[in-house]
Amino acid sequence: MKKHFKLWLIYSISGLIVIGAGLSLFGEALAIKISGAETSTWFWWGTAALVFFNSGVSLVGNGIKHRVHFEIEKRNSG
């Protein structure tokens, strides 16, 4: 039971951090595009932002899965 609780904490917190990093990268890509830089520059920043954001969502989803397992085990043991 403690395993799922620990994994829930790890995945959820790291997922939220990665989502924040992705949003920050998106803001940077937007600033680069507005400044009139070459297309390839802001395109790669934006692509990295999408990768980070979607990875963060996946991590949070995995954390939710472990939280559900934790709650099920807690209900069955008590």
Helices and strands as residue ranges (DSSP letters): H 2-34, H 39-77
